[in-house]
Amino acid sequence: MEKIEASPNYHDGKFHNHSPRLPSPKFTLKGAWDFATGKGVDNLRPSMPLPSIKTDLFQLDRKDNVIMWMGHSSLFMQIDGIRFLVDPVLVTGSPVSFFNKPYPGTEVYKPKDIPDIDYLLITHDHWDHLDYKAVINLKDKIGKVVCGLGVGEHFRRWKFNNENIIELDWNESVTLKENIVLHILAAQHYSGRASFGSDNTLWVSFMIEAPSANIFISGDTGYGGHFSEIGKKFHNIDLAILEFGQYGYDWRDIHIMPDEFAQTINDLNPRRSFATHHAKYTLARHSWKEPLEIASKLNEQEGFNIITPMIGELVYYKDFSQKFTKWWENIE
């Protein structure tokens, strides 16, 4: 609490964004019913199981520089000999079993499929990013946990060794090994394990500076001035992994909206981008594949290099010739 209370981002008993959040929408039974039934939205959920690839991660050479997406925001990464796991939601993305059901075909990876991990990165403590059952099952495989201020308290309560928990504020850094630095950076979101949020833990983005590449992980965030600040601070971003999906008018300040995605990429100016936070759950009222369609259109119209791998497909992030199919095209 001493470190939390000393943070310039914490006052009045909670953490704050650089820009004030808009008021949350009021709960109504009609709104809940429209969301649950998908009223007024075509293809809210896929009509058939989604394609995926089951990669045996235990057989990977640690020297291979690869990233693998496991749906929504979950990532397995090997970067210059270090293994990372990001926001692994591999068991349940909700506190109640009947809500937030994964799409058929997306539950390819479970905790048993994950090898030993050097660093678990947690962007924030919402259920669809911090899966209690997953991290408990992965506990003996995890070296260290890196997260924002306050999030480490969850891990201490779950009996993780305090010496292996690294909690940092925005614009703080930790050296992982020689020539590899992890920077904790700003995002525009909120936090809390309850649906209404408490904002007593810090939401973050990450930048991994390594010899092979500089990789940015946005975490859940709305569009804001922090993107241009990050782009100016880090001039050579090789890959920007951006949360783009589960957006809507009511959440326009905490999730990147479709008309803001191109500007986000321009602000960061990465060599390649990778849109995540979609294709596993329905948390907002838009077509399940709309983020992928928008990304593909931006590639064609603006000349962006936004990669679109399917779940489980290995991304060799140093290989800029690697191609990805429009695997979602013929699925309604």
LINHUMO-V266329 format. One line per field, one symbol per residue. phi: phi as a letter, one per 40 degrees, with the letter a starting at -180 (. if undefined). psi: psi as a letter, one per 40 degrees, with the letter a starting at -180 (. if undefined). burial: b if it has 9 or more other ideal C-beta (glycine too) atoms within 8 Angstrom, else e. Layout:
phi=???
psi=???
burial=???
//
This chain:
phi=.ccccccccbafgacbccbdccdccccbcccccccccgdgbcfcbccadccabccccccccdcccbbbcbgfbcbbbbbfgbcbbbfccbbabacbccbgcccdgcccbbdccbcdbcbcbbcabcdcbbcdccccccdccccbbbacdgcccdccccgccdcbbbbbcdgbbbccadgbbbbbbcabaaahccccgbfcbccabbbbbbdcabbbbcgcaccacccccccccbcbccabcbcaigbadcbccbbccdcbcccdccccfccabacbgagbbbbacaddbddccccccccccbgcbbcbccdgccbcccccccbbccccdcbc
psi=dddddeheehifeiiiidhiiiiiiihiddddddddefhehifdiieiiiiihhhgddehhdehgihhhfibehhhhhhfehhihhfggechfiehdeifhiiheefdhideehahhdhhhhdieidedghddddddedeehcihhiihddddddddefihdeehhhiiifiihhdihehhhhhiiigaiiieideidfeihiiiihhhiddihhhhdihiiiieddddddddheghdhhhhhgifiiddfeeeihideeddddddddfidiihhafifdiheigihdeddddddddddddeeighigiihehhhgeegeehiiigeedfh.
burial=eebbeebeebeeebbbbeeeeeeeeeeeeebbbbeeebeebebbebeeebebbebebeebeeeebbbbbbbbbbbbbbbbebbbbbbbbbbbbbeeeeebebbebbebbebeebeebbbbbbbbbbbbbbbbebbebbbebbebbbbbbbbbebbbebebeeebbbbbbbeeebebeeebbbbbbbbbbbbbeeeebbbbbbbbbbbbbbeebbbbbbbbbbbbebbebbbeebeebbbbbbbbbbbbeebbebbbbeebbbebbebbebebbbbbbbbbbeebbbbbbbbbbbbbebbeeeebbbbbbbbbbbbbbeeeeeebeeebeebe
//
